Amino acid sequence: MAKDPILDLNTLIERPKIAIDGTSYEILSPEELSILDSQCFTFWGGEIERLSEDKDKGAELSSLIDTVARKVLVGVPPKVFAKLTGAQKFRVVEVFTVLLLRDKMGAVGAVAQVMKGLTPSPKNPSIGEKSSPASSGSSAEIPAGGSAKRRRR
């Protein structure tokens, strides 16, 4: 039996904080995202990557970063948000992306632990392991039959 839980879920959400001009503000926590919100952030991340590769899409990229940063910066008043540069908003998006990835890695780790527990034991081939290459898999004698005469090629 596992000593520690493989997945630790909390219903009490603690939002991370960032400081802007010396004042702490809450940002969205990955744990509070709905499935739809999670999909939106995944889509927006792909769009940011795509738009970053095209120099002619600077205005679209800036607009998308504003949208994503505004969604992440839930506790930041509009006046404070307006003071942020595009680079600062992009850093907010990057920090949130790292939080999302860390959250997803925790889930992946939990799945890996479960899968590890389901892996068949080499000492118990009856649960899916193949017999060793040196073993015929049976102790029955090979049936006799056929001709002992060599065939022409």
C-alpha positions, 0 to 999 in steps of 0.5 A, a space after each residue: 500500500 502507498 504511504 502517501 496519497 498519489 493525488 492531493 486535492 484541495 477544495 480550498 483554493 489559495 491564489 498565488 500573488 504577484 507584486 506590482 509597484 510594491 503592492 501584492 495582487 492575487 492571480 488566478 490559480 490553475 486549480 480553480 479553472 473550469 474545463 472550458 477555461 483550461 481549454 481556453 488557456 491551452 488554445 491561447 497558448 498555442 495562438 501566442 506561439 503561432 502569432 509570435 512566429 509572424 512579425 506581421 501579427 504584432 497587434 494581434 499578439 499584443 491584443 491576445 496577451 492583454 486578454 490572457 493577462 487580464 484573465 489571469 490578473 483577477 485581483 488587479 484594478 483596471 488602473 494598475 493593469 493599464 500601467 503594465 507594459 506589454 512585456 510585463 503582461 507577457 511575463 504574467 502570462 509566462 508565470 501563469 503558464 508555468 503554474 499550469 504546467 506544474 499543476 499538469 505535471 502533478 496529475 501526470 505524476 499521479 497517473 505514472 504512480 498508478 501505472 507503475 503499480 499496475 505494471 506486471 511483476 517479472 516474478 509473476 508472468 501470469 499477469 501479462 508477462 511473456 515467458 523467458 526466451 530460454 523457456 518453451 513455455 510448456 513442459 510437454 514433449 514435442 510431438 513426433 511426426 513427419 518425415 526424417 528424410 531431408 528435402 531437396 532445395 
